[in-house]
């Protein structure tokens, strides 16, 4: 980027399809030095504005193209007041569907056509064709004013043609007479055109297209909530220390240099430096590291992380938009804006298809008038061309397959957000996996008890659990939970040594000394070695355990180490199978984690991953994803934490584990309800199958129309038959989509049950 250029974000209003994106980008690119990337899904544009141009110049250019634009505001809209773009569409869809249903039934079933049925249909279909289809009519008017066409143009023309012909037939052609019946004819007969109405075509087409638009708007609403949810993770209030007094104030009143207090269980209000106090900080929000970090005076902490243990006095170093949490929000925002526009096959085809159909319809009208001099037959043939070309099945092509595919996915615990992500699943060749919560359980647990010759494993576990039961540290809780029955051990004089371990006086059962008080120490071997002699064999055992990625805790009494307890974040049972399944799909797995290299290598070895990168911050993960993309790879990211959210948004396909943070789920394209990595592989398979059905539907939706257009031109297709052909193509599209209900998991049921899955 030129040093004299600035990248500005704009909110764009009025886009409906990929051709709108292309038109805006084309208009902006004509400005000297301007580069623009417009995102249909987020309705945003990232524009490189050179020196000499202003934001107003960009806004005026977008408005000249027929759209609205405004500078994007960095602060998210509060959830309570944010407008829901899907609400108005939902209301419009419901009203149109209720009005359309009786019109469709009466028009397609002659035995049900009672006296004056046509006027009832006219009364019901008119609001649908005028008010319900108004967004398409307005879009067509804007497009035509700027010399272009989109899918909205074809929809609007189809609705208008069918409706106006019906009005003509009712008021001037004899279709409005008492007792009129509309027979179902395969071939048109002379004079019959004016007795036929197409109100069901106008109303059904409108309703089906509105259905697809509603699903798109709902997906957009969910996507735009990601950054709002991220910032919601931060603390809302902070306890400031002023003149020696503690005062609780809203977070907005916190400034750089202020000192504040954070107690156990509270979120740290903002980025800062510890002034006094010791604690264990759960930083999995930022780093993905499963083991809390022990901190003390002089060390830095990150806002929104959790204080797990002690009271801390912290000096704020960054607040508001400068915090690491806010920077992560901007990473997600930038990644979403930089995504390629959604590939809309229907819009690309309609850009050529619509003008061709209009030309054919006009030529048909003129040709019939010249040859037959019959206005009714000429207009009927022209209307048949427009009606058969009208994309009724096209309105179902994507929503039908998406509804069935996502419905089946929901049954299997796989939530696909929308059609815009399906193309990526077909092409992905690399999957990037987070460690904590994705491959592993994300919870510390005791892996092994190693006792020396002087003690038994059960005794080591009982004594350590009794002592650690008084501690709040996550590792201590894991040890206490491992041996919950320690009622026979009495503990007194408990002392916690921050970041090192704990000591206590224990009165153990008879085989451990009976009523004799014994001083016990439980903690890191490096700490205990300062005052005790550790046998070489015990040290070697600890080194081997740490080399395998485990955390080692020593238990000492009577002046010597009685045993070692190894603690680790354990691998999920299905993770190794999932890696194998990804390889079977032609996808290469990578492991990216904020954990240390030793732990990362150990976990990767257990599940069979060859490519590992450790000690990564969120921006580092984004960098790795971009590096892979620059190397020609199409990348999927699977993660569950806030630290994964930016990478999820940057990836070509983002898959979030359902038990993870809301922001990770919102930033992703696919959400897995269960913590089963095998579902990620199933999600890729299901997405590919759904995409295949959508493409098949789009092909057949156009194939029916294209094949029937010559018949309509030759006058061999009654417009009513054209409407029936549209209905049949819709039935075909639905039936083709229903095959997705047969989708099955890729592994045997018994294996899935062993991994904690539910039977299907």
C-alpha positions in Angstrom: 0.0 0.0 0.0 1.2 3.5 -0.8 2.5 5.4 2.2 0.2 8.2 1.3 -2.9 6.0 1.3 -5.3 5.1 4.0 -7.6 2.1 4.4 -11.1 3.1 5.4 -14.0 0.8 6.1 -17.5 1.7 4.8 -20.9 0.3 5.4 -22.7 -0.4 2.1 -26.5 -0.4 1.8 -28.7 -1.9 -1.0 -26.6 -4.8 -2.2 -28.5 -8.0 -3.1 -26.2 -10.2 -5.1 -22.6 -10.7 -6.3 -23.2 -8.5 -9.4 -23.8 -5.6 -6.9 -20.4 -6.2 -5.4 -18.8 -6.3 -8.8 -20.5 -3.0 -9.8 -19.4 -1.2 -6.7 -15.8 -2.4 -7.0 -15.7 -1.5 -10.7 -17.0 2.0 -9.9 -14.5 2.6 -7.1 -11.6 1.2 -9.1 -12.1 3.9 -11.7 -11.0 6.5 -9.1 -7.2 7.1 -9.3 -5.3 5.1 -6.8 -8.3 3.5 -5.2 -8.5 -0.2 -4.4 -11.7 -1.7 -3.0 -12.7 -5.0 -1.5 -16.5 -5.3 -1.0 -18.0 -8.0 1.1 -21.6 -9.0 0.4 -22.0 -11.0 3.6 -20.9 -8.3 6.0 -22.2 -5.4 3.8 -18.8 -3.7 4.2 -16.1 -2.3 1.9 -12.4 -1.9 2.7 -11.2 0.9 0.5 -7.6 2.1 0.0 -8.0 5.9 -0.3 -5.0 7.7 -1.7 -4.0 11.2 -0.6 -6.1 13.8 -2.4 -9.4 11.8 -2.1 -11.7 11.8 0.9 -14.3 9.5 2.4 -17.0 11.7 0.9 -15.6 11.0 -2.6 -15.9 7.3 -1.9 -19.5 7.7 -0.6 -20.6 9.8 -3.6 -19.1 7.3 -6.0 -21.0 4.4 -4.3 -24.2 6.5 -4.3 -23.7 7.2 -8.0 -23.7 3.5 -8.6 -27.1 3.2 -7.0 -26.2 2.2 -3.4 -25.8 3.8 0.0 -22.5 4.2 1.9 -21.3 5.6 5.2 -18.1 5.4 7.2 -18.1 2.3 9.4 -18.2 3.2 13.1 -15.6 1.2 15.1 -17.8 0.8 18.2 -20.3 -2.0 17.8 -24.0 -1.3 18.2 -25.4 -2.5 21.6 -27.2 -5.8 21.1 -30.5 -4.4 22.5 -30.7 -1.6 19.9 -29.1 -3.3 16.9 -31.6 -3.6 14.0 -32.4 -7.1 12.9 -32.3 -7.2 9.1 -34.2 -10.5 9.1 -37.2 -9.3 11.1 -38.8 -7.3 8.3 -38.1 -10.0 5.8 -39.6 -12.6 8.1 -42.8 -10.6 8.5 -43.1 -10.1 4.8 -42.4 -13.8 4.1 -45.1 -15.0 6.6 -47.8 -12.7 5.2 -47.0 -13.6 1.6 -46.9 -17.4 2.4 -50.4 -17.1 4.1 -51.8 -15.3 1.1 -50.1 -17.5 -1.5 -51.2 -20.9 -0.2 -54.9 -20.7 -1.2 -54.0 -19.1 -4.6 -51.7 -22.0 -5.4 -54.3 -24.7 -4.4 -57.2 -23.1 -6.3 -55.2 -22.4 -9.4 -53.7 -25.9 -9.7 -56.7 -27.9 -8.7 -59.7 -27.3 -11.1 -62.2 -29.3 -9.0 -61.8 -26.8 -6.2 -62.5 -23.8 -8.4 -65.8 -22.5 -7.0 -67.8 -19.5 -8.3 -65.8 -16.3 -8.3 -62.7 -18.2 -7.2 -60.6 -16.2 -9.6 -61.5 -12.9 -7.8 -60.6 -14.4 -4.5 -57.2 -15.3 -6.0 -56.9 -11.8 -7.4 -57.6 -10.3 -4.0 -55.0 -12.6 -2.3 -52.3 -12.4 -4.9 -52.3 -8.6 -5.5 -50.7 -7.7 -2.1 -48.1 -10.4 -2.7 -47.3 -9.3 -6.3 -47.1 -5.6 -5.4 -46.1 -5.3 -1.7 -44.5 -8.7 -1.2 -42.3 -8.3 -4.3 -41.6 -4.6 -3.8 -38.0 -5.2 -2.8 -37.4 -6.9 -6.2 -39.3 -4.2 -8.1 -37.2 -1.5 -6.4 -34.0 -3.3 -7.1 -34.9 -3.8 -10.7 -35.6 -0.1 -11.1 -32.2 0.8 -9.6 -30.4 -1.8 -11.8 -32.1 -0.6 -15.0 -31.3 3.0 -14.1 -27.7 2.1 -14.1 -27.8 -0.2 -17.2 -27.5 -3.6 -15.5 -29.6 -6.6 -14.6 -29.5 -9.1 -11.8 -31.6 -12.0 -10.5 -33.9 -9.4 -9.0 -34.6 -8.1 -12.5 -35.8 -11.6 -13.7 -37.9 -12.1 -10.6 -39.5 -8.7 -10.9 -40.2 -9.1 -14.6 -41.7 -12.6 -14.0 -43.9 -11.4 -11.3 -45.0 -8.3 -13.2 -45.7 -10.2 -16.4 -47.7 -12.9 -14.7 -49.7 -10.4 -12.7 -50.4 -7.9 -15.4 -51.5 -10.6 -17.8 -53.8 -11.9 -15.1 -55.2 -8.4 -14.6 -55.8 -8.2 -18.4 -57.4 -11.6 -18.5 -59.7 -10.8 -15.6 -60.8 -7.3 -16.6 -60.7 -7.4 -20.4 -60.2 -11.0 -21.5 -63.2 -12.9 -20.1 -61.4 -14.7 -17.2 -63.4 -12.7 -14.7 -66.9 -14.0 -15.8 -69.1 -15.8 -13.3 -68.4 -19.6 -13.2 -65.1 -19.3 -15.0 -63.0 -22.5 -14.7 -59.3 -22.6 -15.7 -58.7 -26.1 -17.4 -55.3 -27.7 -17.4 -54.2 -27.8 -21.1 -51.0 -29.2 -22.5 -51.2 -27.2 -25.7 -52.5 -23.7 -26.1 -55.7 -23.2 -28.2 -56.7 -20.1 -30.1 -58.5 -17.6 -27.9 -57.7 -19.5 -24.7 -54.9 -17.2 -23.6 -57.2 -14.5 -22.3 -59.1 -17.0 -20.2 -56.0 -18.0 -18.3 -54.6 -16.3 -15.2 -51.2 -16.7 -13.7 -51.7 -15.3 -10.2 -50.2 -18.4 -8.6 -47.0 -17.8 -10.6 -46.7 -14.3 -9.4 -47.4 -15.1 -5.7 -45.4 -18.4 -5.5 -42.4 -16.9 -7.2 -42.4 -14.0 -4.8 -42.8 -16.2 -1.7 -40.0 -18.6 -2.7 -37.5 -15.8 -3.4 -38.4 -14.1 -0.1 -37.7 -17.4 1.7 -34.2 -17.5 0.3 -33.6 -13.9 1.2 -34.7 -14.5 4.7 -32.2 -17.2 5.3 -29.4 -15.0 3.9 -30.4 -12.1 6.2 -30.5 -14.3 9.3 -27.1 -15.7 8.5 -25.8 -12.1 8.1 -27.3 -11.1 11.5 -25.5 -14.0 13.2 -22.2 -13.1 11.5 -22.3 -9.5 12.4 -22.8 -10.3 16.1 -19.2 -11.8 16.4 -17.4 -8.6 17.4 -20.2 -7.5 19.7 -20.0 -10.8 21.5 -16.2 -10.6 21.8 -16.3 -7.2 23.5 -19.0 -8.5 25.8 -16.5 -10.9 27.2 -14.7 -8.0 28.9 -15.5 -6.8 32.4 -18.3 -4.3 32.8 -17.2 -2.8 36.1 -13.9 -2.2 37.8 -12.9 -1.7 41.4 -10.6 1.4 41.4 -8.2 2.3 44.2 -8.4 6.0 44.9 -6.8 7.7 47.9 -6.6 4.3 49.6 -10.3 3.6 49.1 -11.9 1.0 46.8 -14.6 2.4 44.5 -16.6 0.3 42.0 -17.1 2.3 38.7 -18.1 1.4 35.1 -15.3 0.2 33.0 -15.6 3.3 30.8 -14.2 5.4 33.7 -11.0 3.4 33.8 -7.9 5.3 32.5 -4.3 4.5 31.8 -2.3 4.7 35.0 -5.3 3.9 37.3 -4.9 1.1 39.8 -7.6 -1.4 40.3 -8.3 -4.5 42.3 -9.2 -8.0 41.0 -10.4 -10.7 43.4 -10.5 -14.5 42.8 -13.1 -15.5 40.3 -13.2 -12.0 38.7 -12.2 -11.0 35.2 -9.3 -8.6 34.9 -10.7 -5.3 33.8 -8.0 -4.3 31.3 -4.4 -4.8 30.2 -2.0 -3.9 33.0 0.9 -4.6 35.2 0.6 -6.3 38.7 1.6 -3.9 41.5 1.1 -6.4 44.3 -0.3 -9.8 45.0 0.2 -13.3 43.6 -2.3 -15.5 41.7 -2.9 -18.0 38.9 -4.4 -16.4 35.8 -6.5 -18.4 33.4 -5.4 -17.0 30.0 -7.0 -19.7 27.8 -9.1 -16.8 26.4 -6.1 -15.3 24.8 -3.4 -18.0 24.5 -5.4 -21.3 24.5 -3.0 -22.5 27.2 -4.9 -24.9 29.5 -2.6 -24.5 32.5 -3.2 -21.2 34.4 -0.1 -18.9 34.6 1.3 -18.0 38.0 1.9 -14.3 38.2 3.3 -11.8 40.7 4.4 -8.2 41.0 5.8 -6.7 37.8 4.2 -9.2 35.4 1.7 -8.1 32.8 -1.8 -9.4 32.5 -4.4 -9.2 29.8 -7.9 -7.8 30.1 -10.9 -10.2 30.2 -8.7 -13.1 31.5 -9.8 -14.8 34.7 -8.1 -14.4 38.1 -8.3 -17.9 39.4 -6.8 -17.6 42.8 -5.4 -14.5 44.7 -6.2 -10.8 45.2 -4.3 -8.6 42.7 -3.6 -4.9 42.6 -3.0 -3.9 38.9 -2.0 -0.7 37.2 -3.8 -0.2 33.9 -1.5 0.2 30.9 -4.0 0.0 28.0 -7.7 0.7 27.9 -10.6 0.8 25.5 -9.7 0.3 21.8 -6.0 -0.2 22.7 -6.4 -3.4 24.7 -5.5 -6.8 23.4 -9.2 -7.9 23.4 -10.1 -4.9 21.2 -7.2 -5.7 18.9 -8.5 -9.3 18.6 -11.9 -7.8 17.7 -10.3 -5.8 14.9 -8.5 -8.9 13.7 -11.8 -10.7 13.3 -13.4 -7.6 11.7 -10.6 -7.2 9.2 -10.6 -10.9 8.3 -14.3 -10.9 7.7 -14.2 -7.9 5.5 -11.2 -9.3 3.5 -13.0 -12.5 2.6 -13.8 -13.0 -1.0 -17.3 -12.2 -2.1 -19.8 -15.0 -2.0 -19.9 -16.9 -5.2 -23.5 -16.6 -6.5 -23.8 -18.9 -9.5 -27.4 -17.9 -10.2 -26.5 -14.2 -10.3 -23.6 -14.7 -12.7 -25.9 -16.7 -15.1 -28.8 -14.3 -14.7 -26.5 -11.4 -15.8 -26.5 -13.0 -19.2 -29.7 -15.0 -19.0 -32.1 -12.1 -18.2 -31.2 -9.9 -21.2 -31.4 -12.9 -23.5 -34.8 -13.9 -22.2 -36.1 -10.4 -22.6 -34.9 -10.2 -26.2 -36.4 -13.6 -27.0 -39.8 -12.5 -25.4 -39.9 -9.3 -27.5 -38.9 -11.1 -30.7 -41.6 -13.7 -30.0 -44.2 -11.0 -29.6 -43.2 -9.2 -32.7 -42.8 -12.5 -34.7 -46.3 -13.7 -33.8 -47.9 -10.4 -34.6 -46.2 -10.3 -38.0 -47.1 -13.9 -38.8 -50.6 -14.4 -37.3 -51.8 -10.8 -36.6 -53.4 -12.3 -33.4 -52.6 -10.1 -30.4 -53.9 -12.6 -27.8 -51.8 -15.5 -29.2 -48.7 -13.2 -29.6 -49.0 -11.9 -26.1 -49.7 -15.4 -24.7 -46.5 -16.8 -26.4 -44.4 -13.9 -25.1 -45.8 -14.3 -21.6 -45.1 -18.0 -21.8 -41.4 -17.2 -22.6 -41.1 -14.9 -19.6 -42.9 -17.3 -17.3 -41.0 -20.4 -18.3 -37.8 -18.4 -17.9 -38.8 -17.1 -14.5 -36.6 -18.7 -11.9 -39.2 -20.3 -9.6 -37.0 -23.4 -9.1 -34.0 -21.1 -8.8 -35.6 -19.6 -5.7 -35.6 -23.1 -4.2 -32.3 -24.4 -5.5 -30.2 -23.1 -2.7 -32.7 -22.8 0.2 -34.1 -26.4 -0.3 -30.7 -28.1 -0.3 -29.5 -25.8 2.5 -32.6 -26.6 4.6 -32.3 -30.3 4.2 -28.5 -30.4 4.5 -28.5 -28.1 7.6 -31.4 -30.0 9.1 -29.6 -33.3 8.8 -26.4 -31.6 10.1 -28.4 -30.4 13.1 -29.4 -34.0 13.8 -25.7 -34.9 13.8 -24.6 -31.9 15.9 -23.3 -30.0 12.9 -24.6 -26.4 12.3 -23.9 -25.0 8.8 -24.5 -21.2 8.8 -25.2 -20.6 5.2 -24.6 -21.3 1.5 -21.7 -18.9 1.3 -19.3 -21.3 3.0 -20.0 -24.4 1.0 -17.7 -23.7 -1.9 -14.8 -23.6 0.4 -15.4 -27.1 1.7 -15.0 -28.6 -1.7 -11.6 -27.1 -2.2 -10.0 -27.2 1.3 -6.7 -29.2 1.3 -5.4 -28.1 4.7 -7.0 -28.1 8.2 -5.5 -26.1 11.1 -6.4 -27.4 14.5 -6.2 -25.7 17.9 -5.0 -28.0 20.7 -6.9 -27.1 23.9 -10.6 -27.9 23.7 -10.3 -29.2 20.2 -7.9 -32.1 20.1 -7.7 -32.3 23.9 -10.5 -32.0 26.6 -9.3 -28.6 27.8 -9.4 -29.8 31.5 -6.5 -30.8 33.7 -6.6 -34.3 35.0 -4.3 -36.7 36.8 -2.6 -39.1 34.3 -0.4 -41.1 36.6 0.8 -41.6 40.1 4.4 -42.7 40.4 5.3 -43.8 44.0 8.8 -44.5 45.4 9.7 -47.8 47.1 8.8 -46.2 50.5 5.2 -45.5 49.6 2.2 -46.8 47.8 0.4 -44.9 44.9 -2.9 -44.9 46.8 -1.2 -43.3 49.8 0.5 -40.7 47.7 -2.8 -39.8 46.0 -4.7 -39.7 49.3 -2.3 -37.4 51.1 -1.8 -35.1 48.1 -5.6 -34.9 47.5 -6.2 -34.0 51.2 -3.7 -31.2 51.2 -4.6 -29.8 47.8 -8.3 -29.9 48.7 -7.8 -26.6 50.4 -6.3 -24.9 47.3 -8.2 -23.2 44.5 -5.5 -23.8 41.9 -6.8 -25.8 38.8 -4.0 -28.4 39.2 -4.8 -28.7 42.9 -8.5 -29.3 42.0 -7.6 -32.0 39.5 -5.5 -33.8 42.2 -8.3 -33.4 44.8 -10.9 -34.7 42.3 -8.7 -37.7 41.4 -8.9 -39.1 45.0 -12.1 -37.6 46.4 -12.2 -40.0 49.4 -9.5 -38.6 51.7 -11.7 -38.4 54.9 -9.1 -40.4 56.9 -6.5 -37.7 56.5 -6.6 -34.6 58.7 -5.0 -31.4 57.5 -3.9 -28.4 59.5 -1.5 -25.4 59.1 -2.2 -25.2 55.4 0.0 -22.7 53.6 -0.1 -21.9 49.9 3.2 -20.8 48.2 2.1 -18.8 45.2 3.3 -20.4 41.9 5.3 -23.1 43.7 3.1 -25.4 45.8 1.5 -25.9 49.2 2.5 -27.2 52.6 0.5 -28.6 55.5 0.6 -30.7 58.6 -1.1 -34.0 58.1 -2.4 -36.6 60.5 -2.7 -39.7 58.4 -4.1 -43.2 58.9 -2.2 -45.8 61.0 -0.1 -47.2 58.1 1.3 -43.6 57.5 2.2 -42.9 61.1 -1.1 -42.9 62.8 -1.6 -39.9 65.2 1.9 -38.5 64.5 1.6 -35.1 62.7 3.7 -35.1 59.6 4.6 -32.1 57.5 3.8 -32.6 53.8 4.8 -30.5 50.8 3.1 -30.8 47.4 4.5 -28.8 44.5 6.9 -28.3 41.7 10.1 -30.4 41.9 12.3 -27.4 41.3 10.9 -25.7 44.4 11.1 -28.7 46.7 14.7 -29.4 45.6 15.8 -26.2 47.3 15.3 -27.8 50.8 15.2 -31.5 50.1 17.4 -34.0 48.5 15.7 -35.7 45.5 16.8 -39.1 44.4 18.3 -39.3 40.9 15.7 -42.0 39.9 12.9 -39.7 40.9 14.4 -36.8 39.0 14.8 -39.0 35.9 11.1 -40.1 36.2 10.0 -36.5 36.4 12.1 -35.5 33.4 10.6 -38.3 31.3 7.1 -37.2 32.3 7.8 -33.6 31.4 9.3 -34.6 28.1 6.0 -36.2 27.2 4.2 -32.9 27.8 2.9 -33.5 31.3 3.1 -31.3 34.4 4.8 -33.0 37.3 3.9 -32.5 41.0 6.0 -34.0 43.7 4.6 -35.2 47.1 7.1 -35.1 50.0 7.0 -36.1 53.7 9.6 -37.4 56.1 12.2 -35.3 54.3 12.0 -37.2 51.0 9.9 -37.5 47.8 7.3 -40.2 48.3 5.9 -40.0 44.8 5.2 -38.0 41.7 1.8 -37.0 40.3 1.6 -36.2 36.6 -1.1 -33.9 35.4 -2.0 -33.2 31.8 -4.7 -32.0 29.4 -5.8 -35.3 27.9 -6.5 -36.1 24.3 -10.1 -36.8 23.3 -10.8 -40.4 22.4 -11.9 -39.6 18.8 -9.2 -37.1 17.9 -6.8 -39.6 16.3 -9.6 -41.1 14.2 -10.6 -37.6 13.1 -7.1 -36.9 11.9 -7.2 -40.1 9.9 -10.5 -39.1 8.4 -9.2 -35.7 7.4 -6.4 -37.4 5.5 -8.9 -39.7 3.8 -10.7 -36.6 2.6 -7.4 -35.3 1.1 -6.9 -32.7 3.8 -3.5 -32.2 5.6 -3.7 -31.5 9.3 -1.7 -28.8 11.1 -1.5 -28.2 14.9 -1.3 -24.6 16.1 -1.3 -23.8 19.8 -0.4 -21.3 22.4 1.0 -24.1 24.5 4.7 -24.8 24.8 6.6 -26.9 22.2 7.1 -29.9 24.4 3.4 -30.3 25.1 2.4 -29.5 21.5 4.8 -32.2 20.1 3.6 -34.8 22.6 -0.1 -34.2 21.7 0.7 -34.2 18.0 2.5 -37.5 18.3 -0.5 -39.1 20.1 -2.9 -38.2 17.3 -0.6 -38.5 14.3 -0.1 -34.8 13.2 3.2 -34.1 11.4 3.0 -30.3 11.2 3.2 -28.5 14.6 3.7 -24.9 15.6 3.6 -23.9 19.3 3.8 -20.8 21.6 1.6 -18.8 19.2 -0.5 -15.7 20.0 -3.8 -15.1 18.2 -2.1 -12.9 15.6 0.6 -15.5 15.0 -2.2 -18.1 14.2 -3.6 -15.6 11.7 -0.2 -15.2 10.2 0.2 -19.0 9.8 -3.2 -19.2 8.1 -2.4 -16.4 5.7 1.0 -17.9 5.0 -0.6 -21.2 4.0 -3.2 -19.4 1.9 -0.4 -17.5 0.2 1.2 -20.8 -0.6 -1.8 -21.9 -2.6 -3.6 -23.8 0.1 -7.3 -23.6 0.9 -7.4 -23.6 4.7 -10.0 -24.7 7.2 -9.5 -23.8 10.9 -11.0 -25.8 13.8 -11.0 -24.2 17.2 -13.0 -23.4 20.3 -11.5 -20.4 22.1 -11.5 -16.6 21.7 -7.9 -16.9 20.7 -9.0 -19.0 17.7 -11.7 -16.5 16.6 -9.4 -14.3 14.4 -7.9 -17.4 12.7 -11.5 -18.8 12.2 -12.5 -15.7 10.5 -9.4 -15.5 8.3 -9.6 -19.1 7.1 -11.4 -20.1 4.0 -13.6 -22.3 6.2 -14.0 -21.8 10.0 -15.2 -24.7 12.2 -15.9 -23.9 15.9 -16.4 -26.5 18.7 -19.8 -25.8 20.3 -18.5 -25.9 23.9 -16.1 -23.0 23.1 -16.5 -19.3 23.4 -19.5 -17.6 21.7 -17.2 -15.3 19.7 -15.4 -18.3 18.2 -18.7 -19.8 17.2 -20.0 -16.5 15.7 -16.7 -16.0 13.7 -16.9 -19.5 12.3 -18.8 -20.9 9.3 -19.7 -24.2 10.8 -20.4 -24.9 14.5 -20.0 -28.4 16.1 -22.5 -28.8 19.0 -20.5 -31.5 20.5 -16.8 -31.6 21.5 -16.1 -34.4 19.0 -13.4 -33.6 16.4 -14.8 -36.4 14.2 -17.8 -34.1 13.6 -15.4 -31.6 11.9 -14.6 -34.2 9.3 -18.3 -35.1 9.0 -19.0 -31.4 8.6 -16.7 -31.2 5.6 -18.4 -34.2 4.0 -21.9 -32.9 4.6 -21.0 -29.5 3.3 -19.5 -30.9 0.1 -22.7 -33.1 -0.3 -24.9 -30.0 0.2 -22.9 -27.9 -2.3 -23.2 -30.7 -4.8 -26.9 -30.8 -4.5 -27.2 -27.0 -4.7 -25.2 -27.0 -8.0 -27.3 -29.8 -9.3 -30.4 -27.9 -8.4 -29.2 -24.7 -10.1 -28.4 -26.7 -13.3 -31.8 -28.3 -13.4 -33.6 -25.1 -12.5 -32.1 -23.5 -15.6 -32.3 -26.7 -17.7 -36.1 -26.9 -17.5 -36.4 -23.2 -18.5 -33.9 -23.3 -21.3 -35.4 -26.5 -22.8 -38.9 -25.1 -22.7 -38.2 -21.7 -24.1 -38.1 -22.9 -27.7 -41.5 -24.5 -27.2 -42.9 -21.2 -25.8 -41.5 -19.3 -28.7 -43.2 -21.7 -31.2 -46.5 -21.3 -29.4 -46.5 -24.9 -28.3 -46.4 -24.1 -24.6 -49.5 -22.7 -22.9 -48.5 -20.2 -20.2 -50.4 -22.4 -17.8 -48.2 -25.3 -18.8 -45.2 -23.0 -18.3 -46.4 -22.5 -14.8 -46.8 -26.2 -14.3 -43.3 -26.8 -15.6 -42.0 -24.3 -13.1 -43.8 -26.2 -10.4 -42.4 -29.5 -11.6 -38.9 -28.1 -11.7 -39.5 -27.0 -8.1 -40.6 -30.5 -7.1 -37.5 -32.0 -8.8 -35.3 -29.5 -6.9 -36.9 -30.4 -3.6 -36.7 -34.2 -4.3 -33.0 -33.8 -5.3 -32.4 -31.9 -2.0 -34.1 -34.6 0.1 -31.4 -37.1 -0.8 -29.3 -35.2 1.8 -31.4 -36.8 4.5 -29.6 -40.1 3.8 -26.3 -38.6 4.8 -24.6 -40.8 7.4 -21.6 -40.5 9.7 -18.3 -41.7 8.3 -17.5 -44.1 11.2 -19.3 -47.1 12.7 -21.8 -46.5 15.4 -20.0 -48.6 17.9 -16.8 -46.5 17.5 -18.8 -43.3 17.9 -20.4 -44.6 21.1 -17.0 -45.4 22.5 -16.0 -41.9 21.9 -19.0 -40.4 23.6 -21.2 -39.9 20.6 -24.9 -40.4 20.4 -26.4 -43.2 18.3 -28.0 -42.4 15.0 
